[in-house]
Amino acid sequence: MHFPIKKFLSYYRPYAMLFLAVLGCAVLVSAVTLAFPLLVRYITKDVLEGDLSTALSEVYWIGALMLVLVAIQNIGNFFVDYKGHEIGARMERDLRSELFAHMQKLSTSFYDKEKTGQLMSRITNDLLMLAELYHHGPEDYLKYFIRFIGAIVILFSINAPLTIAVFCFFPFLTIFVMYFNKKLNRALRRNKERIGDVNAQVEDSLAGIRVVKSFANEHVEIEKFNRENNRFLDSRKNTYKAEAYFYNGVETFIQLITITLIICGSASIVNQTLDLADLITFLLYISFLVEPIQRLTQMSTLFQEGITGFQRFMEIMNLKPAIESKENAIILREVHGEIVFQQVSFRYEDHLDDVFTNLSLTVRPGEYVALVGPSGAGKTTICSLIPRSYDVTTGNVLLDGTDVRDIDLQSLRKNIGVVQQDVYLFAGTVMENIRYGNPEASDEEIIAAARHANAHDFIMSLPDGYNSEIGQRGVKLSGGQKQRLSIARVFLKNPPVLILDEATSALDNESESIIKESLERLAKGRTTIVIAPPVYDPQCRPDNRINQRRNCRAGHTRRVT
């Protein structure tokens, strides 16, 4: 996969000055660190081997200088750690906000295929590791690069042959590191996919916990979870195996370098081509060569985690919404509500059969139309084409004579209200859920919408009235109460076009009667399309069952099968 380096670096732009200050401090800290062995060498080689009568005062002076350098080093490290991590956290926030906003734009067809847990993993785990790379990556690589280069220059100035002997190991070490970096990259990517599967299984099981308990199938969910959890364990084991080879291999090279240095250095002292002070200095500076290699083993894991996280981030960001507004799309001003289907055919994917073909239908403004047919006949699909949840395969869907594909998406959907059988309420208060229909609405308008939906009385009976918490998906409310809140939400939206998708089919007779009255009130003066079961009877005979007459409005209803 091509790595978009320009896009990767673009997230530094808002924090460029602070980031440069962090890098500047990292350079300063590295330079100060390189000075310590030189001061040790000066003491051991020049001061202690010179005039000892003045040596003590010079040692004190150098000791004071070391204390100043320690203060500079620690203040610099504090700034790098604190502000560097703050930059990483800010960039993580920016990435997460951008990813979530992009997900909101993706079409319904995307969510038909993706698992919620996998998407959550991309928003949380992936970006957490990416933030660590953004902070630690440039800072650590720069810091250790300066130490590495500085140590090389100084070591060559002390003893070039000994330095060359040490560097004979580096080509082999580089090849070794590159090979295992690739293996780690594959393993870490697999880990992210597997933890996403675990998240998806958890989300699925917990969302359906009431169904699980009603069937006493806790053991089935535990088995499903354990299966995904074990797959994740297997991928982690493979990662740890690759890491063990990697870390221990690098450690072996480091030990070989140290042994080579001690043997060759000792031989040089015996041959009087190197003195003890220089060997001590050499050993101190070798740590600056070895430390970047040691850190590289940790940094490579961080690097691979961050890079795979960014690649998975870009996989979503590169997805274009299947449905979006055209340039210069039409903004609706006044909607009368005429809906026309012209020779419409539709299929969900190219390799699937058509749901329907050459469908033509006209719904006049203010008309109340029922779509009747068995489950799976395509009733809901037809209605989904009006707000462009999906686009037609062939043909046209017109709203007031304008193709819906030429209308701005937000403008189109603001003029269409949908009341579904499966009501979704958000965690929060009653007031917040009704206000979802119009975020700018006042409290008085929300209460008026609740009254229209026959919801005010039951809301006031709740412990905190409109400020009562209703729980995840409205679990603290009955089916009828949830449906009335959804109707109140549409009342507040006040759309000229209304779609009722079997909005009362799952309710008892008493709740259905209340909600039927609310729906009748909601539909008044609007173009209304009702999705109804096949037992619907447009004649509304008195002997019909409640299911047959709930969508009936004598003299105003047209039945389409």
C-alpha positions in Angstrom: 0.0 0.0 0.0 1.4 3.4 -0.9 2.1 5.5 2.2 0.8 9.1 1.9 3.7 10.8 3.6 2.4 14.3 2.7 -0.9 13.6 4.4 0.9 12.1 7.4 3.0 15.2 7.9 0.1 17.6 7.4 -1.3 16.9 10.9 1.8 18.7 12.3 0.9 21.9 10.6 -1.4 23.5 13.3 1.3 22.8 15.9 4.4 23.5 13.8 5.9 26.2 16.1 5.4 24.2 19.3 6.7 21.0 17.6 9.8 22.8 16.4 10.4 24.0 19.9 10.1 20.4 21.2 12.6 19.2 18.5 14.9 22.1 19.4 14.9 21.0 23.0 15.5 17.4 21.9 18.6 18.6 20.0 19.8 20.6 23.0 19.4 17.7 25.3 21.3 15.4 22.9 24.2 17.9 22.6 24.4 18.2 26.4 24.4 14.5 26.8 27.3 14.1 24.3 29.4 16.6 26.4 29.5 14.4 29.6 32.0 11.7 28.3 34.3 14.5 27.0 34.3 16.1 30.5 35.1 12.7 32.0 37.9 12.3 29.5 39.3 15.7 30.3 39.4 15.0 34.0 41.0 11.5 33.7 43.4 12.4 30.9 44.3 16.0 31.4 43.5 17.1 35.0 44.5 14.0 37.0 47.6 13.4 34.9 48.7 17.0 35.2 49.6 19.2 38.2 47.7 17.6 41.1 48.1 20.8 43.3 45.6 22.6 41.1 43.6 19.5 40.1 41.0 19.6 42.9 39.8 23.2 42.1 39.6 22.3 38.4 37.6 19.1 39.3 35.2 21.2 41.3 34.8 23.6 38.4 34.0 20.8 36.0 31.7 19.3 38.6 29.8 22.6 38.8 29.6 22.7 35.0 28.2 19.1 35.0 25.5 20.2 37.5 24.5 23.1 35.1 24.4 20.7 32.2 22.2 18.2 34.3 19.8 21.1 35.0 19.6 22.0 31.3 19.2 18.4 30.4 16.3 17.7 32.8 14.5 21.0 32.1 14.8 20.2 28.4 13.6 16.6 28.9 10.6 17.9 31.0 9.6 20.2 28.2 10.0 17.5 25.5 8.0 15.0 27.5 5.2 17.3 28.5 4.7 19.4 25.4 5.6 16.6 23.1 2.9 14.4 24.6 0.4 17.3 24.5 1.1 17.7 20.7 0.5 13.9 20.2 -2.8 14.1 22.2 -4.0 17.2 20.2 -3.2 15.4 16.9 -5.0 12.3 18.1 -8.0 14.4 18.8 -7.8 16.0 15.3 -7.5 12.6 13.6 -10.4 11.1 15.6 -12.6 14.1 14.9 -11.8 14.0 11.2 -12.4 10.2 11.0 -15.7 10.4 12.8 -16.9 13.3 10.7 -16.0 11.3 7.5 -17.8 8.3 8.8 -20.9 10.4 9.2 -20.7 11.2 5.5 -20.4 7.6 4.4 -23.5 6.1 2.8 -25.9 3.5 4.3 -24.4 0.8 2.0 -21.0 1.2 3.8 -22.6 0.4 7.2 -24.5 -2.5 5.6 -21.2 -4.3 5.2 -19.0 -3.0 8.1 -19.0 -4.2 11.7 -19.4 -1.5 14.4 -16.7 -3.0 16.6 -14.2 -2.9 13.7 -15.0 0.8 13.1 -14.7 1.5 16.9 -11.3 -0.1 16.9 -10.1 2.2 14.1 -11.3 5.2 16.0 -9.8 4.3 19.4 -7.0 1.7 19.4 -5.4 2.6 16.1 -5.4 6.4 16.7 -4.0 5.9 20.2 -0.9 4.2 18.8 -0.7 6.7 16.0 -0.5 9.6 18.5 2.4 7.9 20.2 4.2 7.7 16.8 3.5 11.4 16.1 5.0 12.4 19.4 7.9 9.9 19.9 8.8 9.2 16.3 10.5 12.5 15.1 11.7 13.4 18.6 13.3 10.0 19.3 14.7 9.6 15.8 16.3 13.1 15.8 17.6 12.7 19.4 19.3 9.4 18.8 20.5 10.3 15.3 22.4 13.3 16.8 23.8 11.1 19.5 24.8 8.5 17.0 26.5 10.9 14.6 28.1 12.8 17.4 29.5 9.6 18.9 30.9 8.5 15.5 32.7 11.8 15.0 34.2 11.7 18.5 35.2 8.0 18.3 36.9 8.4 15.0 38.9 11.3 16.5 39.9 9.1 19.4 40.8 5.9 17.5 39.7 5.3 13.9 40.8 1.6 13.6 38.8 0.6 16.7 35.8 2.5 15.5 36.0 0.8 12.1 36.1 -2.6 13.8 32.9 -1.8 15.6 31.2 -0.6 12.4 31.8 -3.9 10.7 28.8 -5.3 12.5 26.4 -2.6 11.3 25.6 -3.8 7.7 24.6 -7.2 9.1 22.6 -5.5 11.9 20.8 -3.3 9.3 19.7 -6.3 7.2 18.5 -8.1 10.3 16.5 -5.1 11.5 14.9 -4.5 8.1 13.8 -8.2 7.7 12.1 -8.4 11.1 10.6 -4.9 10.7 8.6 -6.3 7.8 7.5 -9.4 9.8 6.4 -7.2 12.7 4.5 -4.9 10.4 2.4 -7.9 9.1 1.9 -9.3 12.6 0.8 -5.9 14.1 -1.6 -5.3 11.2 -3.2 -8.7 11.9 -3.4 -7.9 15.6 -5.5 -4.8 14.8 -7.8 -6.7 12.6 -8.3 -9.4 15.3 -8.9 -6.9 18.1 -11.4 -5.3 15.8 -13.2 -8.7 15.5 -13.2 -9.0 19.3 -14.7 -5.5 19.6 -17.3 -6.4 17.0 -18.3 -9.6 18.9 -18.6 -7.7 22.2 -20.7 -5.0 20.6 -23.0 -7.5 18.9 -23.5 -9.6 22.1 -24.0 -6.7 24.5 -26.4 -4.9 22.1 -28.5 -8.0 21.9 -28.2 -9.0 25.6 -32.0 -9.2 26.1 -32.3 -11.6 23.2 -29.4 -13.7 24.6 -31.1 -13.9 28.0 -34.5 -14.7 26.6 -33.2 -17.7 24.8 -30.8 -18.6 27.7 -28.0 -18.6 25.2 -25.3 -17.0 27.3 -23.1 -20.0 26.7 -23.4 -19.5 22.9 -22.2 -15.9 23.2 -19.4 -17.0 25.5 -18.3 -19.5 22.9 -18.4 -17.0 20.1 -16.4 -14.5 22.1 -13.8 -17.1 23.2 -13.4 -18.1 19.5 -12.5 -14.5 18.5 -10.5 -14.0 21.7 -8.4 -17.1 20.9 -7.8 -15.9 17.4 -6.5 -12.6 18.8 -4.3 -14.6 21.2 -2.9 -16.6 18.2 -2.0 -13.4 16.4 -0.4 -12.0 19.5 1.7 -15.1 20.0 3.0 -14.8 16.4 3.8 -11.1 17.2 5.6 -12.0 20.4 7.6 -14.7 18.6 8.7 -12.1 15.9 9.5 -9.6 18.6 11.6 -12.2 20.6 13.7 -13.0 17.5 14.0 -9.3 16.8 14.9 -8.0 20.3 17.3 -10.9 21.2 19.0 -10.8 17.8 19.7 -7.1 18.3 20.9 -7.7 21.8 23.3 -10.4 20.5 24.8 -7.9 18.0 25.2 -5.4 20.9 27.0 -8.0 23.0 29.3 -8.9 20.1 30.1 -5.2 19.6 31.0 -4.8 23.3 33.2 -7.9 23.3 35.0 -6.7 20.2 35.6 -3.3 21.7 37.0 -4.7 25.0 39.3 -7.2 23.2 40.6 -4.7 20.6 40.8 -1.9 23.0 42.8 -3.9 25.5 45.2 -5.0 22.7 45.6 -1.4 21.7 46.6 -0.4 25.2 49.1 -3.3 25.3 50.5 -2.1 22.0 50.5 1.5 23.4 48.3 2.8 20.6 45.5 3.7 23.1 45.7 4.8 26.7 43.2 3.8 29.5 41.5 7.2 29.6 40.7 7.0 25.9 39.3 3.4 26.3 37.1 4.6 29.2 35.9 7.4 27.0 35.4 5.0 24.1 33.3 2.7 26.3 31.1 5.7 27.4 30.6 6.8 23.8 29.9 3.3 22.6 26.7 3.5 24.7 25.6 6.4 22.4 26.1 4.0 19.4 24.4 1.1 21.2 21.5 3.1 22.8 19.9 4.1 19.4 20.1 0.4 18.3 18.6 -0.7 21.6 15.9 2.0 21.3 15.4 1.0 17.7 13.9 -2.3 18.8 11.3 -0.4 20.8 10.9 2.4 18.3 10.4 -0.1 15.5 7.4 -1.6 17.3 6.0 1.9 18.0 6.7 2.9 14.3 5.0 -0.2 12.9 2.0 0.2 15.3 1.6 3.9 14.3 2.1 3.3 10.6 -0.4 0.4 10.4 -2.8 2.6 12.4 -2.4 5.4 9.9 -2.8 3.1 7.0 -6.1 1.8 8.5 -7.1 5.4 9.2 -6.5 6.3 5.5 -8.4 3.2 4.3 -11.5 4.8 5.7 -10.6 8.4 4.8 -10.0 7.4 1.2 -13.5 5.9 0.9 -15.8 8.2 -1.1 -19.4 8.3 0.0 -21.5 6.3 -2.5 -24.1 9.1 -2.2 -23.2 12.7 -1.9 -24.5 16.1 -3.1 -23.5 17.3 -6.5 -21.7 20.6 -7.0 -24.2 23.5 -7.1 -26.9 21.1 -5.8 -30.4 22.6 -5.4 -31.4 23.9 -2.0 -35.1 23.3 -1.4 -37.1 26.4 -0.4 -40.8 25.4 -0.5 -41.7 21.8 -0.8 -45.2 20.7 -1.9 -44.5 17.0 -1.6 -45.2 15.5 -5.0 -43.2 12.3 -5.4 -42.8 10.6 -8.8 -41.0 7.3 -9.6 -40.1 7.1 -13.3 -39.2 3.6 -14.6 -37.2 2.9 -11.5 -35.1 -0.3 -11.1 -32.9 -1.0 -8.1 -30.5 -3.6 -6.8 -28.2 -3.3 -3.8 -25.1 -4.5 -5.5 -24.1 -5.2 -9.1 -23.9 -9.0 -8.6 -27.4 -9.2 -7.0 -30.8 -9.4 -8.6 -33.0 -6.4 -9.0 -35.4 -5.8 -6.0 -37.8 -4.3 -8.5 -37.7 -3.2 -12.2 -39.4 -0.4 -14.2 -41.4 0.9 -11.2 -43.5 4.0 -11.9 -45.6 5.7 -9.2 -46.9 9.2 -8.6 -47.8 10.5 -5.1 -49.6 13.8 -5.3 -49.0 16.6 -2.7 -50.8 15.9 0.6 -51.8 12.4 -0.5 -51.8 9.5 1.9 -50.5 6.3 0.1 -50.0 2.8 1.5 -47.4 0.4 0.1 -48.7 -3.1 0.7 -46.9 -6.4 0.3 -45.3 -9.3 2.1 -42.0 -8.9 3.9 -39.1 -8.7 1.5 -41.2 -7.3 -1.3 -39.2 -4.0 -1.4 -41.6 -1.6 0.4 -38.9 -0.2 2.7 -36.4 -0.1 -0.2 -38.8 2.0 -2.3 -39.1 4.5 0.5 -35.3 4.5 1.1 -34.8 5.8 -2.4 -36.7 9.1 -1.7 -34.2 10.5 0.9 -31.4 8.8 -1.0 -30.4 6.3 1.6 -29.6 4.4 -1.7 -29.6 5.7 -5.3 -31.7 4.1 -8.1 -29.9 1.7 -10.4 -31.9 3.1 -13.4 -34.7 5.6 -13.7 -35.5 8.7 -11.7 -37.1 9.7 -8.4 -38.5 13.2 -8.5 -39.6 15.5 -5.6 -41.7 18.4 -6.9 -40.4 17.7 -10.4 -36.7 17.7 -9.4 -34.6 14.6 -9.5 -33.5 13.9 -5.9 -29.9 13.4 -7.1 -29.9 17.1 -8.1 -31.0 18.2 -4.6 -28.6 19.0 -1.8 -28.6 15.9 0.5 -29.1 17.8 3.7 -31.8 20.0 2.2 -33.6 16.9 0.9 -33.5 14.9 4.1 -34.6 17.9 6.2 -37.8 17.9 4.3 -38.5 14.1 4.8 -39.6 12.7 8.1 -39.3 8.9 8.8 -41.1 7.0 11.6 -39.7 3.5 11.8 -40.9 0.3 13.4 -37.5 -0.1 15.1 -37.1 3.1 17.0 -33.6 4.3 17.8 -33.2 6.6 20.8 -29.9 8.0 22.0 -28.6 7.7 25.5 -29.5 10.9 27.3 -32.7 12.7 28.4 -36.2 12.8 26.9 -35.6 16.4 26.0 -32.4 15.7 24.2 -34.0 12.9 22.1 -37.0 15.0 21.0 -34.7 18.0 20.3 -32.8 15.7 17.8 -35.6 16.5 15.3 -34.6 20.2 15.4 -31.5 21.1 17.4 -32.5 24.8 17.4 -35.9 24.2 18.9 -36.9 25.8 22.2 -38.1 23.9 25.3 -41.6 25.2 24.6 -41.5 23.9 21.0 -40.3 20.5 22.3 -43.2 20.3 24.8 -45.7 21.2 22.1 -44.3 18.5 19.8 -44.6 16.0 22.7 -48.3 17.0 23.3 -49.0 16.5 19.5 -47.5 13.0 19.8 -49.6 12.1 22.9 -46.3 11.8 24.8 -46.5 14.7 27.3 -48.5 12.9 30.0 -46.2 9.8 30.2 -43.1 12.1 30.1 -44.4 14.1 33.1 -45.0 10.8 35.0 -41.2 10.0 34.7 -39.1 10.8 37.8 -37.5 14.0 36.2 -40.0 14.7 33.5 -38.4 15.9 30.3 -34.9 15.7 32.0 -35.3 12.0 32.8 -32.5 9.7 31.5 -33.9 7.0 29.2 -30.8 4.7 29.0 -29.0 3.2 26.0 -31.5 2.9 23.1 -34.3 4.0 25.4 -34.3 0.8 27.5 -36.1 2.4 30.4 -39.2 3.0 28.2 -41.9 0.8 26.8 -42.2 0.2 23.1 -45.2 2.5 22.8 -43.4 5.3 24.8 -40.3 5.0 22.6 -42.5 5.2 19.5 -44.3 8.3 20.7 -40.9 10.0 21.4 -39.9 9.2 17.8 -43.2 10.7 16.5 -42.6 13.8 18.7 -39.1 14.1 17.1 -40.7 14.2 13.6 -43.4 16.6 14.8 -40.5 18.9 15.8 -38.8 18.5 12.5 -42.1 19.4 10.7 -41.3 17.9 7.3 -43.7 18.2 4.3 -43.1 14.5 3.3 -43.6 11.7 5.8 -42.7 8.0 5.6 -44.3 5.6 8.2 -42.5 2.3 8.1 -44.8 -0.2 9.9 -44.7 2.2 12.8 -47.2 0.4 14.9 -46.8 -3.3 13.9 -44.9 -4.3 17.1 -47.3 -2.6 19.6 -50.2 -3.8 21.7 -53.7 -2.6 20.9 -53.8 0.1 23.5 -50.4 1.6 22.6 -51.4 1.2 18.9 -54.6 3.2 19.4 -52.7 6.1 21.0 -50.0 6.1 18.4 -52.5 5.8 15.6 -54.1 9.0 16.7 -50.6 10.7 16.9 -49.7 9.5 13.4 -53.0 10.7 12.0 -52.3 14.1 13.5 -48.7 14.0 12.2 -49.8 13.1 8.7 -52.4 15.8 8.4 -51.5 18.2 5.5 -48.4 16.2 4.5 -47.6 13.8 1.7 -47.6 10.5 3.5 -46.4 7.1 2.5 -47.3 4.2 4.7 -45.6 0.9 4.6 -48.3 -1.7 5.6 -48.5 -5.5 5.9 -50.5 -7.4 3.2 -53.6 -7.6 5.4 -54.2 -3.9 4.9 -57.8 -3.2 3.7 -58.5 0.2 2.1 -62.3 -0.2 2.7 -61.9 -0.1 6.5 -64.7 -2.5 7.1 -65.9 -2.6 10.8 -65.2 -6.4 11.1 -61.5 -6.0 10.2 -58.8 -6.7 12.7 -57.0 -3.7 14.2 -54.0 -4.5 12.0 -56.2 -4.0 9.0 -57.5 -0.6 9.9 -54.6 1.1 11.7 -53.4 2.8 8.5 -56.8 3.5 7.1 -58.1 7.0 6.4 -61.4 6.7 4.6 -61.5 8.7 1.4 -57.9 9.8 1.6 -55.9 6.5 1.3 -54.6 4.9 -1.9 -53.4 1.3 -1.7 -50.4 0.3 -3.8 -49.4 -3.4 -4.0 
